[in-house]
Amino acid sequence: MADKTPLRCGVAGVGYLGQHHARIYNQLPGCELAGVYDADPKRAREIAKQHGNAHVCETLDELGERCEAISVAVPTDRHTEVALPLLEKNCHLLIEKPICPTLEEAEQITEAAASRGLLVQVGHIEHYNPVMGFLEKHVKDPRFITADRLAEFKIRGVEVSVVLDLMIHDIGVILQLVKSPLVRVDSVGVNVLTKSEDIANARLTFENGCVANINTSRVSRKPVREIRVFQPNAYLSLNFAEQKGHLIRKGKLGLSKKNIPIEKGEPLLLELDSFTDAVRKHTAPKVDAALGRSALEVALKITQQIRDANALRG
């Protein structure tokens, strides 16, 4: 007989993103929002009251003792200091992207989880967007990819560059679609409103000949989340935000355009459902720590290349 005991879930950090993790854990069948923790106790109480009067934990240790599966939704520069104590409490973790600000910290988390047989999923949410599901089924031999991700300016996330804040979404998507070693990176970027890059462009060249061009900005007036994939005899154009797009094929009579039927869904709900299912079944998550680390490695290379070039220009 299947165990029907609810999976005890928790959230560390209930700010802009974490509040939605709490909301969904409270709604997911087979899950219980067993605890929330935030550096601001007042905020923790507010979110707990909104979502089933969940228990407010005064410490990370208390959260780890009450929960089996926890979302780490604190600022990126605090991921390691929050994740490691929770792993010591034998909790499976979903860590919001990027997994960490450095490769060294990513290794610490990966090794700590592996030593205890614990699952770590990284919150590359676009991988759970129904648009990505369509791309994974229909992208067979990509030759050229363009991705545009533009966002209005927000204070949240500025502890890291726009590459780690936003571009890393498209880096992860492209790595998953191309499935070929990266051989060259060419990138540029500028600061506008913060001390780190707010606008960036990267051109990725892969061993199989595919080229990807990524444009990212967090100081745009109009939000955009789009990807275009060109492959032999076909061109796909999809909108991650609106979850729609079209497919253009080359046929005997020329080009034909077809709207893509995508069953819409809330990506975060799909992501957390996948995470909790992996915890119950002890299976590898779709976006594991290895993929999160690979995306981080490319993002850090882009960031360093931009900063080296800007330093040379004075």
Beta strands, then each sheet from edge to edge (+ up, - down):
strand 1: 7-12
strand 2: 31-37
strand 3: 69-72
strand 4: 92-96
strand 5: 120-123
strand 6: 144-150
strand 7: 182-190
strand 8: 199-206
strand 9: 211-217
strand 10: 224-231
strand 11: 234-239
strand 12: 244-251
strand 13: 254-259
sheet 1: 2+ 1+ 3+ 4+ 5+
sheet 2: 7+ 8- 9+ 6+ 10- 11+ 12- 13+
end
